[in-house]
Amino acid sequence: MAKVLGIGNALVDIMTKLETDDMLTTFNLPKGSMQLVDGKFSEIINKGTNTLEKQIASGGSAANTIHGLARMGIETGFIGKVGKDEFGRFFREDMQRSKISPLLLESDTASGTAIALVSPDSERTFATFLGAAVELGPEDLSPQLYAGYDYFHIEGYLVQNHTLIEQAVKLAKENGLKVCLDMASYNVVEDNLEFLQRIVREYVDVVFANEEEAKSFTGKEPEEALNDFASMCDIAVVKIGKMGSLIKQGHHEFRIHAIEANSIDTTGAGDLYAAGFIYGLINGLSLDTCGRIGSVLAGKTIEVVGPKMTASKWEEVLDLIRVL
């Protein structure tokens, strides 16, 4: 069975359920975006929401995908950087509990956190303090980290360090791994457009983007954006929320319907879609089946708060996948 190596911002998610969207206006956070904040502002937001319901989970886009793959029995590893603090220990131990090889470096800087403000309509807005995560650099990578792995999954949120991303995907290709890239928030794509376009053309085998990210990347609506992506890499996936997803490889194109779900929190839905899709690829399944597995994982993820499903929810997922 193929093994998957991930790299991304090692963050601890602080899931916070909003009663109204007024809090987003208070903190000047555009709904549905991911905003980078410093440690001081992160603490202000955390304290300003201390009366609301919260949950803590290890997170970060790529880490969520790797967790999903590990829960489906795929052997995985994850590269990231954490602080020598409580959140850093929590992140490492959570990976070990999930049977993920934690290829984590440590820093004296505080571990990164992502405050996820979940609106009543289940949309989520992130205020992200990267902390130690942002200190991961190209000098931390070596060919040895890639040994034994077959797929390399990278999150677009790492674009705060162009040199890191380029070195990461270059080493992956040199070591024979297939590269999967999950785009970041639409505003991050806009700010790094030319760089991301070049990376996709030169290194990426499979690209994942939601509707907003696809529009930021191509300037086009989902169907046309899919064609643009597919002309740049082997497999293109554009996720269109409740409408499902679009997949294209060469001249083969598929539309996958979303499963019926009781949406509570969309955090991690795209990350778990990627996990399901990559799981299908590893098992040699058809692209439409890969997409259906992704839809199952995404649909079940939005029925819980945060990106981590319960054991009983995973049983539902695995039962659904068996009959696809």
N, C-alpha and C positions, 0 to 999 in steps of 0.2 A: 504493500500500500504506500502511495506517495506521501511524503511529509511536507508540511507547510511551515515556512518561516515568516514571521511578521515583524514589522518595524513601525514604530509610531511614538507619539507622545504618551508617556506613561503617566496617566492622570487618575486621580480618584474623583469620581463623580459624586457631587452632592445634589441629589435629586430633591427638588423643592416644588411642591404643588401649590400653585397660585389660586387664590379665590376669584380674582379678577385680573385683567391685564393692566390695571392701573399701576402696578408695581414696575412694569416694564417702562412706562412713561417716567416714573419717579427716577429710575436709574438711567434713563435715556438709552435704552437697549432696543434696537429695532426687532420686532417680533420675528422669530424664525431664523435669526442670524446667529453667528458665532463671533463674539467680540473678545479680543485679547485685552486683558486688564492687568494692572499691577497688583502686587500682594496687598497693598493698602486698600484699594478699591474693592478687591475680592472680599476682604474682611468686612468692609462697610456693607456690602450686599448680603453677606452671610448673617451679620448681626441684624440688618434691617428686615430679614425674613425669618428671624429666630422663633416667631410664634407660629410658623406654618409647619405642616407635616413634611418631614425630610427622611431620606434614606441615603446611605453611603454604599458605594460599590466601586470596585476597580473599573476603570473605563479608559476612554480614548478610542477612537474609531477602529484602528487596526487591532487593538487588544480585544475589543468586543467581537470582531470577526474571528480572531484566533480562539477565543473562549468558545464560540459557537462550534467551530470545527472540532475542538477537543471534546466537547460534549457529544459529538457524533462519532467519536472513536478515532479521529484522525490524529496522528502524532504531530505535535506542533512545538514551536519555539517562538520566543518573542524578545526582540532587542529594544531596549529603552533605557532611560536614566531616571533615577529617583533620588530623593534626599535621604539622609541618615536620620529619619524621624519616624513618627508613628504611621503617617500615611505611606511612607516608603515601605515599611515592614508589612503593612496591610496589603499593599499591592503585590509584593513578592509572595507572601503566604497565600493570597487568593489564587495566584497563578499555580503555585505548587499543589494546592488542594484540587485544582482543576486538571492536574497532570500535564501542565504546560512547562516546558523547559524555560525558566526565567533567565535570559541572557541580559541581566540588568547591571548597569554600571551605577556607581553611587557618587553623590556630590554633597558638599557641605551646605549647598543651597536647599531651601525647603522644597519638598515634593510638590509637583504641580497638582492643581485641582480644577475641576470644571463644575461651576455652579449651573445646574440645568434648571431653568425656571419653566415649569410645565403649566401652560395655559389651560383654562377649563375645556377648550376644544381639542386638547391633547397636543397641540403644537408646542415645541420646546425651543427655548432661547438660551444660548450658552454665554456665560461670562467666564472666560478661561484664563486662569493664571498658570502660565507654563512652568514657572519655577525651574527645578532641576531638569525637567524634560527638555527644555530648550538648549541645554548645554551639551546634548548629544551631538557629536561632530564627526566629520569624515575620518578623523584620526582614530576614532573608536571602532572603526570597522576593519575587518580583515577577511581574507578568503576562507580562513578556518571556520568562521561563524556560519558559513553557508554549506559546509561539508555535510553531505547526507540528506540535504533537502531538495525537493523537486519544484516547489512553487514558492514564490516570494510575494508577499502581500504588503503593500505600502499605502499609507494614507496621505492624501493631499495636504493635510494640515501641517505636514513637515516643511512646507514651502517657506517657512520663515528662514530656512537654511538651504539655499539652492545647492551649495556645494555638497551638503550631506545627501540630499536626494539623488543628485547625479552620481555620486560615488556609490551609493547603496544599489541603485539599479544597474550601474555598470558592472559592479562585482557580481551581482546576481546573474547577469547575462554571460559574463566570462566563466561562471561556474555552472552554466547549463540549466539555470532555473527559469521557469516561465514567470513573467512579471505581471502581477495584477495590481492595478491602481484604482483606488476609490477616491473620487474627487472630494474636495473639501467644500465648505459652505460657499454659496454663490459669491459672496463678497471677497472671499479669499481667492477664488478663481479669477475674478475680475482684476484683482491687484497683482496677480502673477501670471497673466494670460499667456504672454509670449513664451515664457519659460515652460509652462505646463504643456503648451502645444508642441514644443520641441521634444520634451521628454516622452510624450505619448508617441510621437512619430518614430523616435530613435530607439526606444527601449521597451515599450509596453506591449504586452500580448493581449491582456484583457482589461478593459476599462469599464468602471461603473460610475454613473452619474445620475442624479435625480433631475427632474424637469428644470428647476431653476439653475442648477449647476451647468446643465447642458446648454441652456440659453446663454449663460454667461460665457461659456467656452466657444460657442459657435455663432451666437446671435440669432439662432433659429429655434423654431418650435420642435417638439420631440421627434417627429418622424424624420424631418430633414436633418436635425442634429444627429440622429442615429446614423444616417448615411455618411455624414462628415466623420464621425468617430470611426466607423467601419472602414473608411478609406485610409485611416491612419494606423490602425492596429488590427490584430487578427479577429478578436471578438469584442463587440460593443454592446453595452447594456445601458438603456435609459429607463429609469424607474419613474413612473407617473402616478404615484400615490394610489388612491382608490381605484384608478383606472388600470392598475397592474404594471406591466413592464414591457419594453420592446427589446428584442435581441436580434443582432445581425452578425453573420459571418459570411464573407464573400457575397454570393447572391441569395443566401438563405436567410429569411427573415421570419421572426415569430412574434406574435402578440400574446402575452401571458396575462390572464385575469388574476386580480387579487382575490384572496379568499375572504369570505365573510368574517368579520371580526368586530368585537366590541372594543373600540379604541379608547384607551385610557391615557396612554403616553406613547408618543411616537419615537422616543429616544432609543437609538440602537436599531431601529427597523431596517434601515439601509445596510448597516453593518452585518446584521444577521441574514439579510437577503444575500449578501456577498458570500457569507459562510455556506449557505445552502447551495448556491450556484457553484462555488469551488468544489464542494463535496461531490456534486454531480459530475463535474469534470474529472475529478480524481477517479471516480468509479466508471468512467467511460460511457456515461449516459448521454442521450441526445440533448441538444441545446434547449429544446422546449421542456424536457423533463428537468434539466438543471434549473430553468426558470421557475417551474412549478414548485420545486423544493425550496427555492429562495422565497417564493411567495408564502409558502406555509410557515417558514421561520419568521418572516417579517410580520405576517398576520397574527401569529401567536405572541410575538414580542410586544406588540402594541396593546395587548390585553393585560399587561402588568406594568407597574411603575418601575422605570429604569430598564437597562439593557439586559438584565440577567433574569432568565425564566426560572421558575421553581421546578423541582424534580417532577411534580405531577404534570406541569405544563410541557416539559420535555417528553414525557411519556405520550402525551397527545400528539406532539410533533412527530415523534418516531413512528407512531401508529399510522398517521396520515401519509408519511413518506413511503411506508411499506406498500401501500396500495396504489401509488402513482404509476 
